[in-house]
Amino acid sequence: MTKPDLLIHAAFKLFYQHGIHAVGINLILSETGVAKKTLYHHFSSKDALVEAVLIYRDQIFMDWLTSRMMAAGEGKTAVLALFDALDDWFHDKIEVLSPFKGCFFVKANGEFSDHVVNEICQRHKQNITSFIQANLVSCSAKLASADLAQSISVLKEGAIAQAYVAGDLDAAKRAKAMAVALLG
């Protein structure tokens, strides 16, 4: 693993567990054994490292989610598979995502204001909604609305929040039942 990758992986684990502002550069260096000079050779600032971590998590999450949805089929079947995937994540069955501690993007977004982090988090959420809509388009013109895709995304976000904040690990199952009703 390259030094930048090592730093990104370690920073992600620490940020996801403790929060971005709660984790200092020295803790990341201690965890990785990388020298401060090396870190700043690869990342101009902590903010640059945070951006790289968000991009890393986005890629991991989107690769996982799209592969899970596409493995289920197309259209409504793929959209409903989203909730089965979430259920597996909530129950810590997805090693590549790390043990479930809520949505990293929601957590990161809450720590910043008027910052590039907010833009990256918003783009991540929009990409998921767009992917949902693309699957709805393949079902029928009736289901292709942006509003329906947004509603499915709200169910997804609500399930993640309910699982994390309330400890309701079956939230994805309830959200799936609501999605079935929405999709008709």
C-alpha positions in Angstrom: 0.0 0.0 0.0 1.3 3.4 -0.9 1.9 6.1 1.8 -1.0 8.2 0.6 -3.3 5.1 0.6 -2.1 4.2 4.1 -2.8 7.7 5.3 -6.3 7.8 3.7 -7.3 4.4 5.1 -6.1 5.2 8.6 -7.7 8.7 8.5 -11.0 7.3 7.3 -11.1 4.8 10.2 -10.3 7.4 12.8 -12.6 10.1 11.3 -15.5 7.6 11.0 -15.0 6.4 14.6 -14.3 9.8 16.3 -15.2 12.6 13.9 -13.0 14.7 11.7 -12.3 17.6 14.0 -11.7 15.3 17.0 -8.8 13.6 15.2 -5.6 15.4 14.9 -2.8 14.9 12.4 -0.6 13.5 15.1 -3.0 10.7 15.8 -3.1 9.7 12.1 0.7 9.8 12.0 0.9 7.7 15.2 -1.5 5.1 13.7 0.4 4.9 10.4 4.0 5.4 11.4 4.3 8.0 8.6 6.4 11.1 9.2 4.7 14.5 9.2 6.9 15.6 6.3 5.7 12.7 4.2 2.0 13.4 5.0 2.4 17.0 4.0 4.3 15.9 0.9 1.2 14.1 -0.2 -1.5 16.3 1.3 -1.0 20.1 1.6 -3.2 20.3 4.7 -5.6 18.3 6.9 -8.4 19.6 4.7 -6.8 18.1 1.6 -6.5 14.8 3.5 -10.2 15.0 4.5 -11.2 15.6 0.9 -9.2 12.6 -0.2 -10.8 10.5 2.5 -14.3 11.6 1.3 -13.4 10.7 -2.3 -12.1 7.3 -1.1 -15.3 6.6 0.9 -17.5 7.7 -2.0 -15.7 5.3 -4.3 -15.9 2.4 -1.9 -19.5 3.0 -1.0 -20.7 3.6 -4.6 -18.8 0.6 -6.0 -20.4 -1.6 -3.2 -23.9 -0.2 -3.6 -24.0 -0.3 -7.4 -22.6 -3.8 -7.5 -25.2 -5.0 -5.0 -28.1 -3.3 -6.8 -27.0 -4.5 -10.3 -26.5 -8.1 -9.0 -30.1 -8.1 -8.0 -31.3 -7.3 -11.5 -32.7 -4.1 -13.1 -35.4 -1.6 -12.3 -37.6 -2.0 -9.3 -35.7 -5.2 -8.3 -32.4 -3.2 -8.2 -34.0 -0.3 -6.3 -35.4 -2.7 -3.6 -32.1 -4.4 -3.4 -30.7 -1.1 -2.1 -32.6 -1.8 1.2 -31.3 -5.4 1.4 -27.8 -4.0 1.0 -28.4 -1.4 3.8 -29.7 -4.2 6.0 -26.4 -6.1 5.5 -24.4 -3.0 6.3 -26.4 -2.2 9.4 -25.7 -5.8 10.6 -21.9 -5.5 9.9 -21.9 -8.0 7.1 -20.0 -5.7 4.7 -16.3 -5.8 5.5 -15.3 -3.2 2.8 -17.5 -0.6 4.5 -16.2 -1.1 8.1 -18.5 -1.7 11.0 -21.6 0.4 10.8 -21.4 3.8 12.5 -23.9 5.8 10.4 -23.4 7.7 7.3 -19.8 9.2 7.0 -21.1 11.8 4.6 -23.8 13.1 7.0 -21.4 13.1 9.9 -18.7 14.9 7.8 -21.2 17.4 6.4 -22.3 18.3 9.9 -18.7 19.2 10.9 -18.3 21.9 8.2 -20.1 24.9 6.9 -19.6 26.5 3.5 -16.7 24.2 2.7 -15.7 21.9 -0.1 -16.5 19.0 2.2 -20.2 20.0 2.0 -20.0 20.0 -1.8 -18.4 16.5 -1.8 -21.1 15.2 0.6 -23.9 16.7 -1.4 -22.5 15.3 -4.7 -22.3 11.8 -3.0 -26.0 12.0 -2.0 -27.0 13.3 -5.5 -25.1 10.5 -7.2 -27.0 7.9 -5.3 -30.3 9.5 -6.1 -29.3 9.7 -9.8 -28.4 6.0 -9.7 -31.8 5.2 -8.2 -33.5 7.3 -10.8 -31.6 5.6 -13.6 -32.9 2.2 -12.4 -36.5 3.6 -12.2 -36.2 4.8 -15.8 -35.5 1.3 -16.9 -38.8 0.2 -15.3 -41.2 2.5 -17.0 -41.8 6.2 -17.8 -44.3 6.3 -15.0 -41.7 5.4 -12.4 -38.9 7.6 -13.9 -39.7 10.8 -12.0 -37.1 12.6 -10.1 -39.6 13.0 -7.2 -39.9 9.2 -6.8 -36.1 8.8 -6.9 -35.9 11.5 -4.2 -38.5 9.7 -2.1 -36.6 6.5 -2.3 -33.5 8.4 -1.2 -35.3 9.9 1.7 -36.3 6.3 2.8 -32.7 5.3 2.5 -31.4 8.2 4.5 -34.1 7.7 7.1 -33.2 4.1 7.5 -29.5 4.9 7.9 -30.3 7.6 10.6 -32.8 5.3 12.4 -30.3 2.4 12.4 -27.5 4.6 13.7 -29.2 7.1 16.1 -32.0 4.8 17.4 -30.1 1.5 17.1 -32.9 0.2 15.0 -31.0 -2.3 12.9 -34.2 -3.4 11.1 -34.9 0.1 9.8 -33.9 -1.0 6.2 -36.6 -3.7 6.2 -39.3 -1.2 7.2 -38.0 1.3 4.6 -38.1 -1.5 2.0 -41.7 -2.1 2.8 -42.4 1.6 2.3 -40.5 1.6 -1.0 -42.6 -1.4 -2.2 -45.7 0.7 -1.6 -44.3 3.7 -3.3 -43.2 1.7 -6.4 -46.7 0.0 -6.6 
